[in-house]
């Protein structure tokens, strides 16, 4: 067999394996569903007995005030976004646990040619929505990254402006999560 033919087959096998592993990681293929995940309805019919928010990664990254603001704002925003899917009396329903892993408030870009002039910045929030069965087992995860173009005019010491930006990020996360979950 020619050397080029062996190389071609090996390359094709490696590419095929990469595609399968990538599809598994992206959730396109499933390696196998466990009993707990089969016990719940399809995502479009999912209901939650509670929604909780975990901001401990933010605190661990030195973002104490931002963590407090997210912990204050995000639960209500999530309840509003999932209003038709809450079943507080259903003890068999899973809990939606939202963990916020990272939050970044961008600096003003100082470019007057930008759509928001001198005061535009990209703020970012990253986290995951986890569906947790009553037995504590995580049955599904939905990672989410959201960017908001923020107006950053004003003093960097103005905490009210920073709180508003964090509130916008929290709201963005809450609004995008149901779609990410297929709801």
N, C-alpha and C positions, 0 to 999 in steps of 0.2 A: 504494500500500500504506500502511496506517495506520502512524503512528509507533509505536504500542504493539506492532504485529505485528513490526516490524523489531527493536525492543528485545527482544521475546520470543525471536525466532530467534537473535539475537546472544547473549543470556543462555544459551539452551539450548546453543548451540555451545561457549560458554566453559565451562559446567558439564560438558559431555561431554568436552572436552579435559582438564579437571581430573581427572575420574574416570579417564580412560585413563592420564594421567601418574601419578596416585596409585597405580593398580593396578600399573603398571610398577615404581614405586619399592618397593611392598610385596611385589613378587615374585609377585603373582597372575597377571599377564600377563608374558610374556617377549618382549623385543624381538627376540630371536634367539639361539639357543644356538650357541656356538662348538664347534669340533671337539673341544677338550680336555674340555669338560663332557659331551659325548656319549660320550666314551670310558670314562666311569665308570658303574658300576651305579647304580640308583636309591638314594636316600638310605637306605632301609631295609636295603639289602644292602651298604652301604659298610663297608670295612675300611681300617685305617690302619697304615702300617708304623712310624710314630713319632708321638709327641705332644710338642710343644715349647711353652714358655710364654715370652711376651715381656712384661716388666714395665717396659720403658724409658719408656713414658708416665708411669708413677707416679714414677719417678726424676726425670723432667723436671718434674714438678709439685711437687717437693720432698718426696716421700713415701718417702725412702730406707729407713727401717726397715720400713715397711709393705710396700714392694716386696720386700725381702729375705724377709719372712715369707711373702708370696704365692709367691715363686719357690721357697721351700722346701716349702710345703704343697700347692700346687695341682697339680703334676705327678703326685704319688701319688694325689690325689683324682680326677684325670681318668683315670688308668690304671684305677682301680677302677670308675669310671662307664662306661668304654668297654671293660671287660675282655673281653667276648665279641667285640669288633670289632678287636682288635689282631692284626696279621700282620707281625711284625718281619722275617721272612725274605722277604717279598714286595716285591721292588724296584720292581714296577710299581704298587704301592699308593700312594695319596697320603699326605701328612703332615698331621696336624691341628695347626695353629698357633693357639694361644690368646693373644690380646693383651688385657691388662687396661689399659683406658684411664683409669679413674677409680675411686677408692675413697674413701668418706666414712664416718667414724665419727660418728654423731649425738651431740648433747649430751643429757644427762638432761633430761627435760621438767619435772621438779619438780612434777608434778600427781598427788597421791595418789588421784585418782578414776580414773586410768588403770589398765588391767589389770595392769601391772607396777609399780604404785605410783610412788614417787619416782624410780625408777632405770631406767625404760624409755627407749629411744632407738631410732630407726630408722637402721640402718647400711645403706649402699648400695654396690653394686659394679656396674661397667659395663665391658663389653668385647665382643670379637667372636671367634667361632670361624671360622677360615679353612681351607678344604680346599685344599691346595697340591699340585699335580701334581709328579711327579718332575723335570719340566723347570723348576720354579720358578714356574709360572703359577698364580695363584689362580683356582680354578674355581668356588668357592662361598663365600659369607660368611653368617654367622649372628650378627647383633648380639643381645646379651642384656643386660638390666638386671635386677638382683635386689635385693630389700630384705629385711632380716632384722630382726625386733624383738629388740633385744639388752638384756640386763640389764647396767646400767652401774654398779652399786654399787662402792664402793671409791674409792681415791685415783686422781686423774687421772695421777699419776706412776707408778702400778703398771703396768709394762710387760707383766707376765704377763696381766693382764686385757685389755689392748689386743691382745696376740698372740692370745688366745682369740677375741676378736671378729673379728679378721682371718681366723683359721682358719675360723670359722663362715661368713663371707662367701665365702671360697674354696670351701668345701664346697658351699654353696648354688649357686654358679656351676657347679661341676662336676656337680651333680645335675640342674640344669635344662637344661644344654646339649644332652644327647642328645635330649630331647624337642623342643627348639627346632629341632634338625636333622632331626626326623622319624624318629628311630631308636628 
